[in-house]
Each structure stands twice: as structure tokens, then as C-alpha cells.
């Protein structure tokens, strides 16, 4: 049996991770596989038990809804619980232990690394695992203020507090402030999910709109931002960025990022 890694979640059919990792494996001539596996919340513990017993399993990426629950089922040798509070990648250590880590923060920040965000104002939609990684990344670059819009305002307020960040927690649907960066870190706008309807008029002309949703790639939010001629970052940027970090952990080699344009063309077919 070949060595393999996989992505787990519920649902999982929409995931583009197998196409991304498969492209890199083929490009590098690595005899391994990357699969998608639907794992229900009730089956998460049994899934990791099976991975411990399978010597060919190299690791997994984790998507909705397991990013926080997985923390209780794997080892946290890097202090992810305290720093981010969610894992999106699990790997097998040399001693056989399953170790949780998070590549979402690096994947999120990579496409906006050129922005000067120190002291600026960001709006984040959502307060789940992706939002945790995004807030962690923003805290490291000195963001001045964060407004979180979420259905559960208390959860959003607790998230701000956990990162020691200045800002506000407001109900979803509240008017946007004049922020420099708007990030949708929720599932709103994803295929099969409710749409995300925002009035972007309060955003200044130099604002950046970033949507982590990648199915569809052109979300309503990004279409609205494009109509206003705002700079945009689509969900494939973060997806490919975090996948690249995970790929190296799984297979011990960097993926060929010089072929990103070819990969994107494959993913949007």
C-alpha cells in the first residue's frame, strides 16, 4: 500500500485539497496518495485511532467542523491550544504520536504579506476555527483593531479577549465600519450555505476584501468588491498556501509553487 495523507471533514465532497496535493505529488513524481474522507463528529476519535494503527498514514488536513474538537484527540506539542485554539493539520511524529498543528495562519497571511497592517482596522466575519487562525496571524502583524461579526456575539467577544485584541463583537448583519481589511472566515457564501449579504459602501477605496470560501471561487462578496474596484483575495490563495505548508510536513519536500498558475487553472475548471 502506498503512503497517503487525506483531508477530513463533514461535508467533504466540495474539498479541492485532493486535487492540490495530487497535482504536487504527480509533479514531483512521488509515489503516494492524497484522499478525501468524510468523518462525522461522532466518528472523529475512531478515525484517529485507525490512523495510529496504519503505518502508511502520513497525516491529514482538517476542515469543518473538526478543527477545535481534534485538539482533544491528538498531542499538542507546539502549544496550538494556547496560541490559536484550533488545528487544521495532524501529522505522525517519528515516535508514532499524532501531533496537531495549524497551517491556516500562514496560508491566510501569505497573499497579504505585502500589506502594512500595523495599527489598521480589520473586520472578520465568523468566530470558528478559521477565524482563530486569522486572528492569530493578524495579532502577529500588529493589527490595531478588529471587529468580529458573528451570529453568537458572546463567542466573538470571547475570541477577541482570548487574543488580547482591541475591537468590537457585533451581530452578523451589523453595518460595516470603515475598515482596511474585510475577511470572510465563515461558511456563508459557500455552495449549499446561506449567502453573505453585506453593504460594502463604508469601506475606503484602498480596502482589501478577502474571502476564504473557494466553492464557488467568485463569491457574492468578491463580486461586490470587484464591482467597487476594491482589491480582492479569493479562497484559493489561502487554500493553496496552507496546503503547501502541510504538504511538506506530510511528504518531506516543498511543493513546486512555481506552478501555482497551472494549479489554479486546474482547480477552477
MARTIFI-282713 format. One record per residue: residue number from 0; x, y, z of N, C-alpha, C in turn; residue in one letter. Coordinates in steps of 0.2 Angstrom, whole numbers, always signed. Example, Ala and Ser with C-alpha at 12.3 -4.5 7.8 and 13.67 -1.06 7.14 Angstrom:
2
nr / n.X / n.Y / n.Z / ca.X / ca.Y / ca.Z / c.X / c.Y / c.Z / rest
0 / +66 / -28 / +39 / +62 / -22 / +39 / +66 / -16 / +39 / a
1 / +64 / -11 / +35 / +68 / -5 / +36 / +64 / +0 / +39 / s
% end
This chain:
269
nr / n.X / n.Y / n.Z / ca.X / ca.Y / ca.Z / c.X / c.Y / c.Z / rest
0 / +4 / -6 / +0 / +0 / +0 / +0 / +4 / +6 / +0 / x
1 / +2 / +11 / -4 / +6 / +17 / -4 / +5 / +22 / +2 / x
2 / +10 / +26 / +4 / +10 / +31 / +9 / +4 / +36 / +7 / x
3 / +0 / +38 / +11 / -5 / +43 / +10 / -7 / +48 / +15 / x
4 / -10 / +53 / +13 / -12 / +58 / +18 / -19 / +60 / +15 / x
5 / -23 / +63 / +19 / -30 / +64 / +17 / -33 / +71 / +21 / x
6 / -39 / +73 / +18 / -42 / +78 / +21 / -49 / +75 / +24 / x
7 / -50 / +78 / +30 / -56 / +75 / +33 / -61 / +81 / +35 / x
8 / -67 / +80 / +35 / -72 / +85 / +37 / -79 / +82 / +36 / x
9 / -84 / +86 / +37 / -91 / +84 / +36 / -96 / +90 / +35 / x
10 / -97 / +92 / +29 / -96 / +88 / +22 / -89 / +88 / +20 / x
11 / -87 / +84 / +15 / -80 / +84 / +12 / -80 / +84 / +4 / x
12 / -86 / +83 / +1 / -86 / +82 / -6 / -84 / +88 / -10 / x
13 / -84 / +94 / -7 / -83 / +100 / -10 / -75 / +101 / -10 / x
14 / -71 / +98 / -6 / -64 / +99 / -5 / -60 / +99 / -11 / x
15 / -56 / +104 / -12 / -51 / +104 / -18 / -44 / +101 / -16 / x
16 / -43 / +100 / -9 / -37 / +98 / -7 / -34 / +91 / -10 / x
17 / -38 / +86 / -12 / -35 / +81 / -16 / -32 / +83 / -23 / x
18 / -36 / +87 / -26 / -33 / +90 / -32 / -27 / +93 / -31 / x
19 / -26 / +97 / -26 / -20 / +101 / -25 / -14 / +97 / -23 / x
20 / -15 / +92 / -18 / -9 / +88 / -17 / -8 / +83 / -22 / x
21 / -13 / +81 / -25 / -12 / +76 / -31 / -8 / +79 / -37 / x
22 / -9 / +85 / -38 / -5 / +89 / -43 / +2 / +89 / -41 / x
23 / +3 / +91 / -35 / +10 / +91 / -32 / +14 / +85 / -32 / x
24 / +10 / +79 / -30 / +13 / +73 / -30 / +15 / +71 / -37 / x
25 / +11 / +72 / -42 / +12 / +70 / -49 / +18 / +74 / -51 / x
26 / +18 / +81 / -50 / +23 / +85 / -52 / +30 / +83 / -50 / x
27 / +30 / +80 / -44 / +37 / +78 / -41 / +38 / +71 / -41 / x
28 / +34 / +67 / -44 / +35 / +60 / -45 / +35 / +56 / -39 / x
29 / +31 / +58 / -34 / +31 / +55 / -28 / +26 / +49 / -28 / x
30 / +27 / +43 / -26 / +23 / +38 / -26 / +19 / +37 / -20 / x
31 / +14 / +42 / -19 / +10 / +42 / -13 / +3 / +45 / -16 / x
32 / -2 / +45 / -11 / -9 / +47 / -12 / -11 / +52 / -7 / x
33 / -16 / +56 / -10 / -20 / +61 / -5 / -27 / +60 / -6 / x
34 / -31 / +58 / -1 / -38 / +57 / -2 / -43 / +62 / +2 / x
35 / -49 / +61 / +1 / -54 / +65 / +5 / -58 / +59 / +9 / x
36 / -59 / +61 / +15 / -63 / +56 / +19 / -68 / +60 / +23 / x
37 / -74 / +58 / +22 / -79 / +61 / +26 / -79 / +57 / +33 / x
38 / -79 / +61 / +38 / -78 / +59 / +45 / -83 / +63 / +49 / x
39 / -88 / +60 / +52 / -93 / +63 / +56 / -90 / +65 / +63 / x
40 / -93 / +70 / +66 / -91 / +72 / +73 / -91 / +66 / +78 / x
41 / -96 / +61 / +77 / -96 / +55 / +82 / -90 / +50 / +80 / x
42 / -88 / +51 / +74 / -83 / +46 / +72 / -75 / +49 / +72 / x
43 / -75 / +55 / +74 / -68 / +58 / +74 / -63 / +54 / +79 / x
44 / -65 / +52 / +85 / -60 / +48 / +89 / -58 / +42 / +86 / x
45 / -63 / +38 / +83 / -61 / +32 / +80 / -57 / +33 / +74 / x
46 / -58 / +38 / +70 / -54 / +40 / +64 / -46 / +40 / +66 / x
47 / -45 / +44 / +71 / -38 / +45 / +74 / -35 / +38 / +76 / x
48 / -39 / +34 / +80 / -37 / +28 / +82 / -35 / +23 / +76 / x
49 / -39 / +24 / +71 / -37 / +20 / +65 / -30 / +22 / +62 / x
50 / -29 / +29 / +62 / -23 / +32 / +59 / -17 / +29 / +63 / x
51 / -18 / +29 / +69 / -12 / +27 / +74 / -10 / +20 / +72 / x
52 / -15 / +16 / +70 / -13 / +9 / +68 / -11 / +8 / +61 / x
53 / -11 / +13 / +57 / -9 / +12 / +50 / -3 / +15 / +48 / x
54 / +3 / +11 / +47 / +9 / +14 / +46 / +10 / +18 / +39 / x
55 / +5 / +17 / +35 / +6 / +21 / +28 / +3 / +28 / +29 / x
56 / -1 / +29 / +34 / -4 / +36 / +35 / +1 / +41 / +37 / x
57 / +1 / +46 / +33 / +6 / +52 / +34 / +4 / +58 / +38 / x
58 / -3 / +59 / +38 / -6 / +64 / +41 / -13 / +66 / +38 / x
59 / -16 / +71 / +40 / -22 / +74 / +37 / -23 / +81 / +38 / x
60 / -26 / +84 / +34 / -29 / +91 / +34 / -36 / +90 / +37 / x
61 / -38 / +95 / +41 / -44 / +95 / +44 / -49 / +101 / +42 / x
62 / -55 / +100 / +41 / -59 / +106 / +39 / -65 / +105 / +43 / x
63 / -70 / +109 / +42 / -76 / +110 / +46 / -80 / +103 / +47 / x
64 / -82 / +101 / +53 / -82 / +105 / +59 / -77 / +103 / +64 / x
65 / -71 / +100 / +62 / -67 / +97 / +67 / -61 / +100 / +70 / x
66 / -60 / +107 / +68 / -54 / +110 / +69 / -52 / +111 / +77 / x
67 / -58 / +112 / +81 / -57 / +113 / +88 / -57 / +106 / +91 / x
68 / -62 / +102 / +89 / -63 / +95 / +93 / -57 / +91 / +92 / x
69 / -53 / +91 / +87 / -47 / +87 / +86 / -42 / +89 / +91 / x
70 / -42 / +95 / +94 / -37 / +96 / +99 / -37 / +91 / +105 / x
71 / -43 / +89 / +106 / -43 / +84 / +112 / -41 / +77 / +110 / x
72 / -40 / +76 / +104 / -39 / +69 / +102 / -31 / +68 / +99 / x
73 / -27 / +73 / +99 / -21 / +72 / +97 / -16 / +76 / +101 / x
74 / -10 / +75 / +101 / -5 / +79 / +105 / -4 / +86 / +103 / x
75 / -3 / +90 / +107 / -2 / +97 / +106 / +5 / +99 / +108 / x
76 / +10 / +97 / +104 / +17 / +99 / +107 / +20 / +106 / +105 / x
77 / +16 / +109 / +101 / +18 / +116 / +99 / +14 / +121 / +102 / x
78 / +10 / +120 / +107 / +6 / +125 / +110 / +0 / +128 / +106 / x
79 / -2 / +124 / +101 / -8 / +127 / +97 / -14 / +129 / +101 / x
80 / -15 / +125 / +106 / -21 / +126 / +110 / -21 / +133 / +113 / x
81 / -15 / +135 / +115 / -15 / +142 / +119 / -14 / +147 / +113 / x
82 / -11 / +146 / +108 / -9 / +151 / +103 / -15 / +152 / +98 / x
83 / -18 / +147 / +95 / -23 / +148 / +90 / -30 / +145 / +93 / x
84 / -29 / +139 / +96 / -36 / +136 / +99 / -39 / +131 / +94 / x
85 / -36 / +130 / +88 / -38 / +125 / +83 / -33 / +122 / +79 / x
86 / -34 / +116 / +77 / -29 / +113 / +72 / -32 / +112 / +65 / x
87 / -28 / +112 / +60 / -31 / +110 / +54 / -26 / +105 / +50 / x
88 / -21 / +103 / +54 / -16 / +98 / +51 / -14 / +93 / +57 / x
89 / -14 / +87 / +55 / -11 / +82 / +60 / -6 / +78 / +56 / x
90 / +0 / +77 / +60 / +5 / +73 / +57 / +7 / +67 / +61 / x
91 / +10 / +62 / +59 / +13 / +57 / +63 / +21 / +59 / +65 / x
92 / +22 / +59 / +71 / +29 / +60 / +73 / +33 / +54 / +72 / x
93 / +40 / +55 / +73 / +44 / +49 / +72 / +43 / +44 / +78 / x
94 / +40 / +46 / +84 / +39 / +41 / +89 / +32 / +38 / +88 / x
95 / +28 / +40 / +83 / +22 / +37 / +81 / +16 / +41 / +84 / x
96 / +17 / +46 / +88 / +12 / +50 / +91 / +9 / +54 / +85 / x
97 / +2 / +56 / +86 / -1 / +60 / +81 / -1 / +67 / +84 / x
98 / +2 / +72 / +80 / +3 / +79 / +83 / -1 / +84 / +79 / x
99 / -4 / +88 / +82 / -9 / +93 / +79 / -5 / +100 / +78 / x
100 / -6 / +103 / +72 / -3 / +109 / +71 / -8 / +113 / +67 / x
101 / -6 / +119 / +65 / -10 / +124 / +61 / -7 / +127 / +56 / x
102 / -8 / +126 / +49 / -5 / +129 / +44 / -10 / +135 / +41 / x
103 / -16 / +135 / +44 / -21 / +141 / +41 / -18 / +148 / +42 / x
104 / -15 / +149 / +48 / -12 / +156 / +49 / -7 / +158 / +44 / x
105 / -2 / +153 / +42 / +2 / +155 / +37 / -1 / +155 / +30 / x
106 / -5 / +151 / +29 / -9 / +151 / +22 / -13 / +157 / +21 / x
107 / -16 / +160 / +27 / -20 / +166 / +26 / -16 / +172 / +25 / x
108 / -10 / +172 / +29 / -6 / +178 / +28 / -2 / +179 / +22 / x
109 / +0 / +173 / +19 / +5 / +173 / +13 / +3 / +178 / +8 / x
110 / -4 / +178 / +5 / -5 / +183 / +0 / -6 / +190 / +2 / x
111 / -6 / +192 / +8 / -7 / +199 / +10 / +0 / +201 / +14 / x
112 / +5 / +197 / +13 / +11 / +199 / +17 / +14 / +206 / +15 / x
113 / +12 / +208 / +9 / +15 / +215 / +7 / +11 / +220 / +10 / x
114 / +5 / +219 / +13 / +1 / +225 / +16 / +4 / +227 / +22 / x
115 / +4 / +234 / +24 / +6 / +236 / +30 / +0 / +237 / +34 / x
116 / -1 / +232 / +39 / -7 / +231 / +43 / -6 / +234 / +50 / x
117 / +0 / +236 / +52 / +1 / +238 / +58 / -3 / +244 / +60 / x
118 / -7 / +244 / +65 / -12 / +249 / +68 / -18 / +250 / +64 / x
119 / -19 / +245 / +59 / -25 / +246 / +55 / -31 / +243 / +58 / x
120 / -37 / +243 / +54 / -43 / +240 / +57 / -45 / +235 / +52 / x
121 / -47 / +229 / +55 / -49 / +223 / +51 / -56 / +221 / +53 / x
122 / -60 / +219 / +49 / -67 / +216 / +50 / -66 / +208 / +49 / x
123 / -68 / +204 / +53 / -68 / +197 / +52 / -75 / +194 / +53 / x
124 / -78 / +191 / +48 / -84 / +188 / +48 / -83 / +180 / +51 / x
125 / -86 / +179 / +56 / -86 / +172 / +59 / -81 / +171 / +65 / x
126 / -82 / +166 / +69 / -78 / +165 / +75 / -77 / +158 / +76 / x
127 / -76 / +154 / +71 / -74 / +147 / +71 / -67 / +146 / +71 / x
128 / -65 / +140 / +69 / -58 / +138 / +68 / -54 / +142 / +63 / x
129 / -57 / +144 / +57 / -53 / +148 / +53 / -52 / +155 / +55 / x
130 / -57 / +158 / +59 / -56 / +164 / +62 / -51 / +165 / +67 / x
131 / -50 / +159 / +71 / -45 / +159 / +76 / -38 / +160 / +73 / x
132 / -37 / +156 / +67 / -30 / +156 / +64 / -29 / +163 / +61 / x
133 / -34 / +166 / +58 / -34 / +173 / +55 / -32 / +178 / +61 / x
134 / -36 / +178 / +66 / -34 / +182 / +72 / -27 / +182 / +74 / x
135 / -25 / +175 / +75 / -18 / +174 / +77 / -13 / +177 / +72 / x
136 / -14 / +177 / +65 / -10 / +180 / +60 / -10 / +187 / +61 / x
137 / -16 / +190 / +62 / -17 / +197 / +62 / -13 / +200 / +68 / x
138 / -14 / +196 / +74 / -11 / +199 / +80 / -3 / +199 / +79 / x
139 / +0 / +195 / +75 / +7 / +194 / +74 / +10 / +200 / +70 / x
140 / +5 / +203 / +66 / +7 / +209 / +62 / +5 / +216 / +65 / x
141 / +3 / +216 / +71 / +1 / +222 / +74 / -5 / +225 / +72 / x
142 / -10 / +222 / +70 / -16 / +225 / +68 / -19 / +229 / +74 / x
143 / -22 / +235 / +73 / -24 / +239 / +78 / -30 / +238 / +81 / x
144 / -35 / +236 / +77 / -42 / +235 / +80 / -45 / +229 / +75 / x
145 / -49 / +225 / +78 / -53 / +220 / +75 / -60 / +220 / +77 / x
146 / -65 / +221 / +72 / -72 / +220 / +73 / -74 / +213 / +70 / x
147 / -77 / +209 / +75 / -79 / +202 / +73 / -87 / +203 / +72 / x
148 / -90 / +201 / +67 / -97 / +200 / +66 / -98 / +192 / +66 / x
149 / -103 / +191 / +70 / -105 / +183 / +71 / -112 / +183 / +74 / x
150 / -115 / +177 / +72 / -122 / +176 / +75 / -122 / +176 / +83 / x
151 / -117 / +173 / +85 / -116 / +172 / +93 / -111 / +178 / +95 / x
152 / -113 / +183 / +97 / -109 / +189 / +99 / -105 / +187 / +105 / x
153 / -107 / +184 / +110 / -103 / +182 / +116 / -97 / +178 / +113 / x
154 / -98 / +173 / +109 / -92 / +169 / +106 / -87 / +173 / +103 / x
155 / -90 / +178 / +99 / -85 / +183 / +96 / -81 / +187 / +101 / x
156 / -85 / +189 / +106 / -81 / +193 / +111 / -76 / +189 / +115 / x
157 / -78 / +183 / +116 / -73 / +179 / +120 / -67 / +178 / +115 / x
158 / -68 / +177 / +109 / -62 / +176 / +104 / -58 / +182 / +104 / x
159 / -60 / +188 / +104 / -56 / +194 / +104 / -52 / +194 / +111 / x
160 / -56 / +193 / +116 / -52 / +193 / +123 / -47 / +188 / +123 / x
161 / -48 / +182 / +120 / -43 / +176 / +121 / -36 / +178 / +117 / x
162 / -37 / +183 / +112 / -31 / +185 / +109 / -28 / +192 / +111 / x
163 / -32 / +195 / +116 / -30 / +201 / +119 / -30 / +207 / +114 / x
164 / -35 / +206 / +110 / -36 / +211 / +104 / -41 / +217 / +106 / x
165 / -39 / +223 / +104 / -44 / +228 / +104 / -49 / +228 / +99 / x
166 / -55 / +229 / +100 / -60 / +229 / +95 / -67 / +228 / +98 / x
167 / -72 / +226 / +93 / -79 / +225 / +95 / -82 / +218 / +92 / x
168 / -86 / +216 / +96 / -90 / +210 / +94 / -97 / +212 / +92 / x
169 / -100 / +211 / +86 / -106 / +213 / +84 / -110 / +208 / +80 / x
170 / -117 / +209 / +80 / -121 / +204 / +77 / -120 / +203 / +70 / x
171 / -120 / +198 / +67 / -120 / +197 / +59 / -125 / +201 / +56 / x
172 / -124 / +205 / +51 / -129 / +210 / +48 / -128 / +217 / +51 / x
173 / -124 / +218 / +55 / -122 / +225 / +58 / -119 / +229 / +52 / x
174 / -120 / +235 / +52 / -116 / +239 / +47 / -108 / +238 / +47 / x
175 / -105 / +238 / +42 / -98 / +238 / +42 / -95 / +244 / +44 / x
176 / -89 / +244 / +48 / -86 / +250 / +49 / -81 / +252 / +43 / x
177 / -78 / +257 / +43 / -73 / +259 / +38 / -66 / +256 / +39 / x
178 / -66 / +249 / +38 / -60 / +245 / +39 / -56 / +245 / +33 / x
179 / -49 / +243 / +35 / -44 / +242 / +29 / -44 / +236 / +26 / x
180 / -47 / +231 / +30 / -47 / +224 / +28 / -53 / +220 / +30 / x
181 / -56 / +217 / +26 / -63 / +213 / +27 / -61 / +206 / +25 / x
182 / -62 / +201 / +30 / -61 / +194 / +29 / -67 / +190 / +31 / x
183 / -70 / +186 / +26 / -75 / +182 / +27 / -72 / +175 / +29 / x
184 / -72 / +174 / +36 / -69 / +167 / +39 / -75 / +162 / +40 / x
185 / -81 / +163 / +38 / -86 / +159 / +39 / -88 / +155 / +33 / x
186 / -93 / +150 / +33 / -95 / +146 / +28 / -100 / +150 / +24 / x
187 / -102 / +156 / +26 / -108 / +160 / +22 / -105 / +161 / +15 / x
188 / -109 / +160 / +10 / -107 / +161 / +3 / -105 / +155 / +0 / x
189 / -104 / +150 / +4 / -101 / +143 / +1 / -107 / +140 / -2 / x
190 / -106 / +136 / -7 / -111 / +132 / -11 / -115 / +128 / -5 / x
191 / -121 / +128 / -5 / -126 / +125 / -1 / -127 / +128 / +6 / x
192 / -124 / +134 / +7 / -124 / +138 / +13 / -128 / +145 / +12 / x
193 / -131 / +148 / +17 / -134 / +154 / +16 / -129 / +159 / +13 / x
194 / -131 / +164 / +9 / -127 / +169 / +6 / -125 / +174 / +11 / x
195 / -119 / +178 / +10 / -117 / +183 / +14 / -118 / +190 / +10 / x
196 / -123 / +193 / +13 / -125 / +200 / +10 / -123 / +206 / +15 / x
197 / -118 / +209 / +12 / -115 / +215 / +16 / -115 / +221 / +11 / x
198 / -116 / +227 / +14 / -116 / +233 / +11 / -108 / +236 / +12 / x
199 / -105 / +236 / +6 / -98 / +237 / +7 / -96 / +245 / +6 / x
200 / -101 / +249 / +5 / -100 / +256 / +4 / -96 / +259 / +10 / x
201 / -96 / +257 / +16 / -92 / +260 / +21 / -85 / +259 / +20 / x
202 / -83 / +254 / +16 / -75 / +253 / +15 / -72 / +258 / +11 / x
203 / -66 / +260 / +13 / -62 / +265 / +9 / -60 / +262 / +2 / x
204 / -58 / +266 / -2 / -56 / +264 / -9 / -50 / +259 / -9 / x
205 / -46 / +260 / -4 / -40 / +256 / -3 / -41 / +250 / +1 / x
206 / -47 / +248 / +3 / -48 / +242 / +7 / -47 / +236 / +3 / x
207 / -45 / +230 / +7 / -44 / +224 / +4 / -50 / +219 / +6 / x
208 / -53 / +215 / +2 / -58 / +211 / +4 / -56 / +204 / +2 / x
209 / -56 / +199 / +7 / -53 / +193 / +7 / -58 / +188 / +9 / x
210 / -60 / +183 / +5 / -65 / +178 / +6 / -61 / +171 / +6 / x
211 / -62 / +168 / +12 / -59 / +161 / +12 / -63 / +156 / +9 / x
212 / -69 / +157 / +7 / -73 / +152 / +3 / -70 / +151 / -4 / x
213 / -70 / +145 / -6 / -67 / +144 / -13 / -72 / +140 / -17 / x
214 / -78 / +138 / -14 / -83 / +135 / -18 / -90 / +138 / -17 / x
215 / -92 / +143 / -21 / -88 / +145 / -28 / -82 / +150 / -27 / x
216 / -78 / +150 / -32 / -72 / +154 / -31 / -74 / +162 / -31 / x
217 / -79 / +163 / -36 / -81 / +170 / -36 / -88 / +171 / -32 / x
218 / -87 / +172 / -25 / -92 / +173 / -21 / -96 / +179 / -22 / x
219 / -102 / +180 / -19 / -106 / +186 / -20 / -102 / +192 / -17 / x
220 / -98 / +190 / -11 / -94 / +196 / -8 / -89 / +198 / -12 / x
221 / -85 / +194 / -16 / -80 / +196 / -20 / -82 / +199 / -26 / x
222 / -88 / +197 / -29 / -91 / +201 / -34 / -93 / +208 / -33 / x
223 / -96 / +209 / -26 / -97 / +215 / -24 / -91 / +220 / -24 / x
224 / -86 / +217 / -21 / -79 / +220 / -20 / -76 / +222 / -27 / x
225 / -77 / +217 / -31 / -74 / +219 / -38 / -78 / +224 / -42 / x
226 / -85 / +225 / -40 / -89 / +230 / -43 / -87 / +237 / -41 / x
227 / -84 / +237 / -35 / -82 / +243 / -32 / -75 / +244 / -33 / x
228 / -71 / +240 / -37 / -64 / +240 / -39 / -60 / +240 / -33 / x
229 / -62 / +236 / -28 / -58 / +235 / -22 / -53 / +229 / -23 / x
230 / -47 / +229 / -20 / -43 / +224 / -21 / -46 / +217 / -17 / x
231 / -45 / +212 / -20 / -48 / +206 / -18 / -43 / +200 / -17 / x
232 / -44 / +195 / -12 / -41 / +189 / -12 / -46 / +184 / -11 / x
233 / -45 / +179 / -16 / -50 / +173 / -16 / -48 / +167 / -11 / x
234 / -52 / +163 / -10 / -51 / +157 / -6 / -46 / +152 / -8 / x
235 / -44 / +152 / -15 / -39 / +148 / -17 / -32 / +150 / -14 / x
236 / -31 / +156 / -13 / -25 / +159 / -11 / -23 / +156 / -4 / x
237 / -28 / +156 / +1 / -27 / +153 / +7 / -26 / +146 / +7 / x
238 / -31 / +143 / +3 / -31 / +135 / +2 / -24 / +133 / +0 / x
239 / -22 / +135 / -5 / -15 / +133 / -8 / -10 / +135 / -3 / x
240 / -10 / +140 / +0 / -5 / +142 / +5 / -4 / +138 / +11 / x
241 / -10 / +136 / +14 / -10 / +131 / +19 / -8 / +124 / +17 / x
242 / -10 / +122 / +11 / -9 / +116 / +9 / -1 / +115 / +7 / x
243 / +2 / +120 / +5 / +9 / +119 / +4 / +13 / +118 / +10 / x
244 / +11 / +121 / +16 / +14 / +120 / +22 / +13 / +113 / +24 / x
245 / +7 / +111 / +23 / +5 / +104 / +26 / +9 / +99 / +21 / x
246 / +9 / +100 / +15 / +12 / +95 / +10 / +19 / +93 / +12 / x
247 / +23 / +99 / +14 / +30 / +97 / +16 / +30 / +93 / +23 / x
248 / +25 / +94 / +27 / +25 / +90 / +33 / +23 / +83 / +32 / x
249 / +19 / +82 / +27 / +17 / +75 / +25 / +22 / +71 / +22 / x
250 / +25 / +75 / +17 / +29 / +71 / +12 / +37 / +73 / +12 / x
251 / +39 / +78 / +16 / +46 / +79 / +17 / +49 / +83 / +12 / x
252 / +45 / +86 / +7 / +48 / +90 / +2 / +43 / +96 / +1 / x
253 / +46 / +102 / -2 / +42 / +108 / -3 / +38 / +106 / -10 / x
254 / +32 / +109 / -10 / +29 / +108 / -17 / +31 / +113 / -22 / x
255 / +30 / +112 / -28 / +33 / +116 / -34 / +28 / +122 / -34 / x
256 / +29 / +127 / -30 / +25 / +133 / -30 / +26 / +138 / -37 / x
257 / +31 / +136 / -40 / +32 / +140 / -47 / +27 / +138 / -52 / x
258 / +23 / +133 / -50 / +17 / +130 / -55 / +11 / +132 / -52 / x
259 / +10 / +137 / -48 / +4 / +139 / -45 / -1 / +141 / -50 / x
260 / +1 / +145 / -55 / -4 / +147 / -61 / -7 / +141 / -64 / x
261 / -3 / +136 / -65 / -6 / +130 / -68 / -10 / +126 / -64 / x
262 / -9 / +126 / -57 / -13 / +123 / -52 / -20 / +126 / -52 / x
263 / -20 / +133 / -51 / -26 / +137 / -51 / -30 / +136 / -57 / x
264 / -27 / +135 / -63 / -31 / +134 / -69 / -35 / +127 / -68 / x
265 / -31 / +122 / -65 / -34 / +116 / -64 / -40 / +116 / -60 / x
266 / -39 / +120 / -54 / -44 / +120 / -49 / -51 / +124 / -51 / x
267 / -50 / +128 / -56 / -56 / +132 / -57 / -60 / +129 / -64 / x
268 / -58 / +123 / -66 / -61 / +120 / -72 / -68 / +118 / -70 / x
% end
